[in-house]
Amino acid sequence: MHISALTLELHLPGCLSLKEKRGRIKPLLSGLHRQFNVSAAEVDRQDSHTECVITCVVVSGDGRQVDRVLAKLPGWVERRFPDVMVIDEHVMTL
């Protein structure tokens, strides 16, 4: 079994409140789950209006499949959510 996590540091320009931030992040997290069958959650900077850190976890019997899925996520986020900027990404194999 192969388990890997991708952490994305995101910038949400122009976001003025935590409520607005939740409104942007919630569809992103559910879209990641729907599109890629990953578990995704906001894991840091919950008190910041304009910054967010999310982690996506993939479990598979095939390590190459895990790598392929995680490699697609940052580009998908930037294409699908143009109001969100991916600032940094980090993959951790568990």
Backbone as JSON Lines, residues from 0, in Angstrom:
{"i":0,"aa":"M","n":[0.85,-1.18,0.0],"ca":[0.0,0.0,0.0],"c":[0.89,1.24,0.0]}
{"i":1,"aa":"H","n":[0.52,2.23,-0.8],"ca":[1.27,3.48,-0.92],"c":[0.39,4.63,-0.46]}
{"i":2,"aa":"I","n":[0.94,5.47,0.41],"ca":[0.22,6.63,0.93],"c":[1.12,7.85,0.77]}
{"i":3,"aa":"S","n":[0.6,8.88,0.13],"ca":[1.34,10.14,-0.02],"c":[0.41,11.31,0.23]}
{"i":4,"aa":"A","n":[1.01,12.4,0.68],"ca":[0.26,13.62,0.95],"c":[0.9,14.79,0.21]}
{"i":5,"aa":"L","n":[0.07,15.61,-0.37],"ca":[0.51,16.84,-1.03],"c":[-0.04,18.02,-0.24]}
{"i":6,"aa":"T","n":[0.86,18.88,0.2],"ca":[0.44,20.08,0.91],"c":[0.61,21.26,-0.04]}
{"i":7,"aa":"L","n":[-0.46,22.04,-0.18],"ca":[-0.47,23.22,-1.05],"c":[-0.65,24.47,-0.21]}
{"i":8,"aa":"E","n":[0.25,25.41,-0.38],"ca":[0.1,26.72,0.24],"c":[-0.57,27.62,-0.79]}
{"i":9,"aa":"L","n":[-1.7,28.18,-0.41],"ca":[-2.51,28.96,-1.35],"c":[-2.61,30.41,-0.9]}
{"i":10,"aa":"H","n":[-2.71,31.29,-1.89],"ca":[-2.97,32.71,-1.64],"c":[-4.32,33.04,-2.28]}
{"i":11,"aa":"L","n":[-5.16,33.73,-1.52],"ca":[-6.49,34.11,-1.98],"c":[-6.56,35.64,-2.06]}
{"i":12,"aa":"P","n":[-6.09,36.23,-3.16],"ca":[-6.07,37.69,-3.25],"c":[-7.47,38.29,-3.19]}
{"i":13,"aa":"G","n":[-7.56,39.4,-2.49],"ca":[-8.84,40.1,-2.42],"c":[-9.85,39.51,-1.46]}
{"i":14,"aa":"C","n":[-9.5,38.48,-0.76],"ca":[-10.42,37.85,0.19],"c":[-10.46,38.72,1.46]}
{"i":15,"aa":"L","n":[-11.65,39.16,1.86],"ca":[-11.77,40.15,2.93],"c":[-12.27,39.58,4.26]}
{"i":16,"aa":"S","n":[-12.73,38.34,4.27],"ca":[-13.25,37.78,5.52],"c":[-13.06,36.27,5.54]}
{"i":17,"aa":"L","n":[-13.15,35.7,6.73],"ca":[-13.06,34.25,6.85],"c":[-14.25,33.57,6.19]}
{"i":18,"aa":"K","n":[-15.4,34.22,6.22],"ca":[-16.59,33.67,5.56],"c":[-16.37,33.59,4.05]}
{"i":19,"aa":"E","n":[-15.81,34.63,3.47],"ca":[-15.5,34.62,2.04],"c":[-14.46,33.54,1.73]}
{"i":20,"aa":"K","n":[-13.47,33.41,2.6],"ca":[-12.44,32.37,2.42],"c":[-13.08,30.99,2.41]}
{"i":21,"aa":"R","n":[-13.94,30.71,3.36],"ca":[-14.63,29.41,3.4],"c":[-15.42,29.18,2.12]}
{"i":22,"aa":"G","n":[-16.03,30.24,1.6],"ca":[-16.8,30.14,0.37],"c":[-15.94,29.78,-0.84]}
{"i":23,"aa":"R","n":[-14.68,30.18,-0.81],"ca":[-13.77,29.82,-1.9],"c":[-13.16,28.44,-1.7]}
{"i":24,"aa":"I","n":[-12.83,28.1,-0.47],"ca":[-12.1,26.86,-0.19],"c":[-13.01,25.63,-0.22]}
{"i":25,"aa":"K","n":[-14.23,25.76,0.27],"ca":[-15.13,24.6,0.32],"c":[-15.36,23.97,-1.05]}
{"i":26,"aa":"P","n":[-15.67,24.73,-2.11],"ca":[-15.83,24.1,-3.42],"c":[-14.52,23.5,-3.95]}
{"i":27,"aa":"L","n":[-13.39,24.11,-3.6],"ca":[-12.11,23.58,-4.02],"c":[-11.87,22.21,-3.39]}
{"i":28,"aa":"L","n":[-12.09,22.09,-2.09],"ca":[-11.89,20.81,-1.4],"c":[-12.83,19.73,-1.92]}
{"i":29,"aa":"S","n":[-14.09,20.07,-2.11],"ca":[-15.03,19.06,-2.6],"c":[-14.72,18.7,-4.06]}
{"i":30,"aa":"G","n":[-14.25,19.66,-4.85],"ca":[-13.87,19.38,-6.23],"c":[-12.67,18.44,-6.31]}
{"i":31,"aa":"L","n":[-11.69,18.65,-5.44],"ca":[-10.54,17.74,-5.4],"c":[-10.98,16.32,-5.07]}
{"i":32,"aa":"H","n":[-11.87,16.19,-4.11],"ca":[-12.36,14.86,-3.74],"c":[-13.13,14.21,-4.9]}
{"i":33,"aa":"R","n":[-14.01,14.98,-5.5],"ca":[-14.84,14.46,-6.6],"c":[-14.0,14.09,-7.82]}
{"i":34,"aa":"Q","n":[-13.09,14.96,-8.21],"ca":[-12.33,14.78,-9.44],"c":[-11.23,13.72,-9.3]}
{"i":35,"aa":"F","n":[-10.57,13.68,-8.14],"ca":[-9.38,12.83,-8.0],"c":[-9.51,11.75,-6.93]}
{"i":36,"aa":"N","n":[-10.63,11.7,-6.22],"ca":[-10.84,10.72,-5.16],"c":[-9.73,10.8,-4.1]}
{"i":37,"aa":"V","n":[-9.41,12.02,-3.68],"ca":[-8.43,12.25,-2.62],"c":[-9.16,12.78,-1.39]}
{"i":38,"aa":"S","n":[-8.55,12.6,-0.25],"ca":[-9.04,13.27,0.96],"c":[-8.32,14.6,1.04]}
{"i":39,"aa":"A","n":[-9.07,15.68,1.26],"ca":[-8.48,17.01,1.29],"c":[-9.07,17.81,2.44]}
{"i":40,"aa":"A","n":[-8.19,18.58,3.11],"ca":[-8.63,19.41,4.24],"c":[-7.73,20.61,4.4]}
{"i":41,"aa":"E","n":[-8.3,21.69,4.95],"ca":[-7.5,22.85,5.32],"c":[-6.78,22.5,6.62]}
{"i":42,"aa":"V","n":[-5.46,22.66,6.64],"ca":[-4.68,22.2,7.79],"c":[-3.91,23.3,8.51]}
{"i":43,"aa":"D","n":[-3.86,24.5,7.95],"ca":[-3.1,25.57,8.59],"c":[-3.61,26.92,8.1]}
{"i":44,"aa":"R","n":[-3.27,27.95,8.84],"ca":[-3.61,29.34,8.56],"c":[-5.12,29.57,8.48]}
{"i":45,"aa":"Q","n":[-5.85,28.87,9.35],"ca":[-7.31,29.01,9.37],"c":[-7.76,30.41,9.75]}
{"i":46,"aa":"D","n":[-6.91,31.18,10.45],"ca":[-7.3,32.53,10.88],"c":[-6.91,33.62,9.9]}
{"i":47,"aa":"S","n":[-6.28,33.27,8.8],"ca":[-5.87,34.25,7.8],"c":[-6.94,34.36,6.72]}
{"i":48,"aa":"H","n":[-7.25,35.59,6.31],"ca":[-8.23,35.8,5.24],"c":[-7.67,35.44,3.87]}
{"i":49,"aa":"T","n":[-6.37,35.67,3.68],"ca":[-5.8,35.58,2.33],"c":[-4.84,34.41,2.12]}
{"i":50,"aa":"E","n":[-4.6,33.63,3.16],"ca":[-3.71,32.48,3.03],"c":[-4.41,31.22,3.51]}
{"i":51,"aa":"C","n":[-4.02,30.11,2.9],"ca":[-4.64,28.83,3.25],"c":[-3.62,27.72,2.95]}
{"i":52,"aa":"V","n":[-3.59,26.72,3.78],"ca":[-2.77,25.54,3.53],"c":[-3.7,24.34,3.54]}
{"i":53,"aa":"I","n":[-3.71,23.6,2.43],"ca":[-4.52,22.39,2.36],"c":[-3.6,21.19,2.12]}
{"i":54,"aa":"T","n":[-4.05,20.05,2.6],"ca":[-3.32,18.8,2.37],"c":[-4.28,17.81,1.72]}
{"i":55,"aa":"C","n":[-3.78,17.14,0.68],"ca":[-4.52,16.11,-0.04],"c":[-3.78,14.8,0.14]}
{"i":56,"aa":"V","n":[-4.5,13.74,0.49],"ca":[-3.89,12.44,0.72],"c":[-4.46,11.43,-0.25]}
{"i":57,"aa":"V","n":[-3.55,10.61,-0.82],"ca":[-3.92,9.56,-1.77],"c":[-3.4,8.23,-1.24]}
{"i":58,"aa":"V","n":[-4.26,7.22,-1.31],"ca":[-3.88,5.86,-0.93],"c":[-4.15,4.96,-2.13]}
{"i":59,"aa":"S","n":[-3.15,4.14,-2.5],"ca":[-3.31,3.25,-3.65],"c":[-2.37,2.07,-3.51]}
{"i":60,"aa":"G","n":[-2.68,1.03,-4.21],"ca":[-1.8,-0.13,-4.28],"c":[-0.65,0.08,-5.24]}
{"i":61,"aa":"D","n":[-0.71,1.12,-6.04],"ca":[0.3,1.42,-7.06],"c":[0.94,2.77,-6.77]}
{"i":62,"aa":"G","n":[2.23,2.77,-6.43],"ca":[2.93,4.0,-6.11],"c":[2.98,4.98,-7.25]}
{"i":63,"aa":"R","n":[3.07,4.48,-8.48],"ca":[3.1,5.37,-9.64],"c":[1.77,6.1,-9.79]}
{"i":64,"aa":"Q","n":[0.68,5.42,-9.49],"ca":[-0.64,6.04,-9.55],"c":[-0.74,7.19,-8.54]}
{"i":65,"aa":"V","n":[-0.22,6.98,-7.35],"ca":[-0.21,8.02,-6.33],"c":[0.54,9.25,-6.84]}
{"i":66,"aa":"D","n":[1.72,9.02,-7.42],"ca":[2.52,10.13,-7.95],"c":[1.81,10.86,-9.07]}
{"i":67,"aa":"R","n":[1.15,10.11,-9.96],"ca":[0.43,10.73,-11.08],"c":[-0.71,11.62,-10.59]}
{"i":68,"aa":"V","n":[-1.46,11.11,-9.63],"ca":[-2.59,11.89,-9.1],"c":[-2.09,13.17,-8.44]}
{"i":69,"aa":"L","n":[-1.11,13.05,-7.57],"ca":[-0.62,14.23,-6.85],"c":[-0.01,15.26,-7.79]}
{"i":70,"aa":"A","n":[0.64,14.82,-8.86],"ca":[1.25,15.74,-9.82],"c":[0.21,16.59,-10.54]}
{"i":71,"aa":"K","n":[-0.99,16.09,-10.69],"ca":[-2.05,16.81,-11.4],"c":[-2.72,17.89,-10.56]}
{"i":72,"aa":"L","n":[-2.66,17.76,-9.25],"ca":[-3.47,18.62,-8.38],"c":[-3.15,20.11,-8.46]}
{"i":73,"aa":"P","n":[-1.88,20.55,-8.36],"ca":[-1.63,22.0,-8.38],"c":[-2.13,22.68,-9.67]}
{"i":74,"aa":"G","n":[-1.88,22.07,-10.8],"ca":[-2.34,22.63,-12.07],"c":[-3.85,22.68,-12.16]}
{"i":75,"aa":"W","n":[-4.5,21.63,-11.67],"ca":[-5.96,21.6,-11.67],"c":[-6.52,22.73,-10.81]}
{"i":76,"aa":"V","n":[-5.94,22.94,-9.64],"ca":[-6.4,24.02,-8.75],"c":[-6.27,25.36,-9.46]}
{"i":77,"aa":"E","n":[-5.12,25.62,-10.08],"ca":[-4.92,26.91,-10.74],"c":[-5.83,27.11,-11.95]}
{"i":78,"aa":"R","n":[-6.1,26.03,-12.7],"ca":[-6.99,26.16,-13.86],"c":[-8.45,26.3,-13.44]}
{"i":79,"aa":"R","n":[-8.86,25.51,-12.49],"ca":[-10.27,25.46,-12.09],"c":[-10.67,26.64,-11.2]}
{"i":80,"aa":"F","n":[-9.71,27.16,-10.43],"ca":[-9.99,28.24,-9.49],"c":[-9.0,29.39,-9.75]}
{"i":81,"aa":"P","n":[-9.27,30.19,-10.77],"ca":[-8.32,31.25,-11.14],"c":[-8.14,32.33,-10.07]}
{"i":82,"aa":"D","n":[-9.05,32.39,-9.1],"ca":[-8.93,33.36,-8.01],"c":[-8.08,32.83,-6.86]}
{"i":83,"aa":"V","n":[-7.46,31.65,-7.03],"ca":[-6.59,31.04,-6.02],"c":[-5.22,30.83,-6.65]}
{"i":84,"aa":"M","n":[-4.18,31.26,-5.94],"ca":[-2.81,31.1,-6.44],"c":[-2.09,30.05,-5.6]}
{"i":85,"aa":"V","n":[-1.46,29.07,-6.26],"ca":[-0.65,28.08,-5.57],"c":[0.73,28.71,-5.37]}
{"i":86,"aa":"I","n":[1.1,28.93,-4.11],"ca":[2.36,29.58,-3.76],"c":[3.47,28.54,-3.58]}
{"i":87,"aa":"D","n":[3.14,27.4,-2.98],"ca":[4.15,26.37,-2.71],"c":[3.46,25.02,-2.65]}
{"i":88,"aa":"E","n":[4.22,23.98,-2.91],"ca":[3.7,22.61,-2.81],"c":[4.78,21.71,-2.26]}
{"i":89,"aa":"H","n":[4.35,20.7,-1.5],"ca":[5.29,19.77,-0.88],"c":[4.65,18.39,-0.81]}
{"i":90,"aa":"V","n":[5.35,17.37,-1.31],"ca":[4.86,16.0,-1.27],"c":[5.59,15.25,-0.17]}
{"i":91,"aa":"M","n":[4.82,14.49,0.61],"ca":[5.39,13.66,1.66],"c":[4.86,12.24,1.48]}
{"i":92,"aa":"T","n":[5.76,11.28,1.41],"ca":[5.37,9.89,1.33],"c":[5.33,9.32,2.74]}
{"i":93,"aa":"L","n":[4.23,8.68,3.06],"ca":[4.06,8.13,4.41],"c":[4.33,6.64,4.45]}
